[in-house]
Amino acid sequence: MLILTLIKVSLKSLWANKMRSFLATLGIIIGVGAVIAMLALGEGAKRQITQKVSSLGSNLMILRPGQKGNRGVQSSTYDTLKLEDAEAILHKVPEVLQLSPVIRGSAQVKYLNQNTRVPITGAAVTYFSIRNFALQHGRPFTDAETREQARLAVIGSQTADDLFKGRSPLGKVIKVNGLNFKIIGLLKVKGDEGWYNPDNQLIIPYTTAMKQLFGLDYLGGVDLQIKKGVDPEEVKKKITAVMRHQHRIPADMPLDFTLQSQAEVLETLNSITMALTLLLGGIASISLLVGGIGIMNIMLVTVTERTREIGIRKALGARNRDILRQFLFESTLISLIGGGIGVALGIGICYLIDSIFSFSTLIQPTYVAIAFSFSAAVGTFFGFYPALRAARQDPIEALRYE
């Protein structure tokens, strides 16, 4: 019964000063809405990163050349990774299911009057399954064609559109840095991954890329797929041991290669995203504190205006804690109303972002509950001083107030 009375009296007081009540809740509305929107953006980014990293491959590890070390001095060369290293890993680390040498570069690609610069990936046939590449039409090159340094290419969908303008690229001959290459496959659309667009590339045999196109005797990297259920950290230790032996690197010398698992890439990116999300959420929550200060100022004005009412209530037997409870409940109610509207605003902003931009937000119920609860706590905290001031008023002096 007491709660119902408090709600009734508080709502009557707030309704009597509608504009003032709205201004008091405005900071809370903006703060809660901004916090929910910022956290939803961060969670959406985290989900997209997880999807993008997962689409790179299954149980993937990436071996890349580093810098040569000599008595603690690092050189700027990146020719440390050889084909023999990849073969040694495949033979000595049974947890590695398959691997592909990788050569990356770019080349001028021409077809009739179309001319464009295209990223080139030299790889083995295993690269397609390691990186989850599916073909829409045609076929990949074979191991035999790789050994023969065949001038064959599998083309990305965007590159095909740029060169062939909607026509089938299969069987067509293109010039890559002046060399003739026959297109034997067309990749399915995979989507731009931000830092890398798999739809804009040519995939050719790594032997052809090394010997004919770029003239290299070293690899740009090795993509490895490890078996399911094995510990990536244990596999990393074994691969590192093989590479130390291959490159004759003493235990006290720095490595001339880098080895990173898919899980590590995902963990690093997620930690960065989480830090940015918390930073943005923290900045947005400042408006909640500003809203709390606004509530305190409004309640102080309200206490002053209702001084005579306070005196009458005390004269009729109201105790200090009754007055304290009434004004504290009013400030908390203001925050709860603002928090509820702010939740709706934040969800609305997220839906607006989803519909206008090519970005998907993710609203976590936990974050909504935290933001709403924090708004109530702000109202209670900043409303305590005005409520205490009202409760401590002398009834005789309050009745004299005009």
HELIX and SHEET records of a PDB file:
HELIX    1   1 LEU A    2  ALA A   16  1                                  15    
HELIX    2   2 LYS A   18  LEU A   56  1                                  39    
HELIX    3   3 LEU A   83  LYS A   92  1                                  10    
HELIX    4   4 THR A  126  ILE A  130  1                                   5    
HELIX    5   5 ASP A  143  ARG A  147  1                                   5    
HELIX    6   6 SER A  157  PHE A  164  1                                   8    
HELIX    7   7 TYR A  206  THR A  208  1                                   3    
HELIX    8   8 ALA A  209  LEU A  213  3                                   5    
HELIX    9   9 PRO A  232  HIS A  247  1                                  16    
HELIX   10  10 GLN A  262  GLU A  305  1                                  44    
HELIX   11  11 THR A  307  ALA A  315  1                                   9    
HELIX   12  12 ASN A  320  ILE A  356  1                                  37    
HELIX   13  13 PRO A  365  ALA A  391  1                                  27    
HELIX   14  14 PRO A  395  ARG A  400  1                                   6    
SHEET    1   A 9 LEU A 135  GLY A 138  0                                        
SHEET    2   A 9 LEU A 179  LEU A 187 -1                                        
SHEET    3   A 9 LEU A 152  ILE A 155  1                                        
SHEET    4   A 9 LEU A 202  PRO A 205 -1                                        
SHEET    5   A 9 GLN A 114  ALA A 123  1                                        
SHEET    6   A 9 VAL A  96  TYR A 111 -1                                        
SHEET    7   A 9 GLY A 221  ILE A 226 -1                                        
SHEET    8   A 9 LEU A  60  PRO A  65 -1                                        
SHEET    9   A 9 PHE A 257  SER A 261 -1                                        
SHEET    1   B 2 GLY A  69  ASN A  70  0                                        
SHEET    2   B 2 VAL A  73  GLN A  74 -1                                        
SHEET    1   C 7 LEU A 135  GLY A 138  0                                        
SHEET    2   C 7 LEU A 179  LEU A 187 -1                                        
SHEET    3   C 7 LEU A 152  ILE A 155  1                                        
SHEET    4   C 7 LEU A 202  PRO A 205 -1                                        
SHEET    5   C 7 GLN A 114  ALA A 123  1                                        
SHEET    6   C 7 VAL A  96  TYR A 111 -1                                        
SHEET    7   C 7 VAL A 173  VAL A 176 -1                                        
END                                                                             
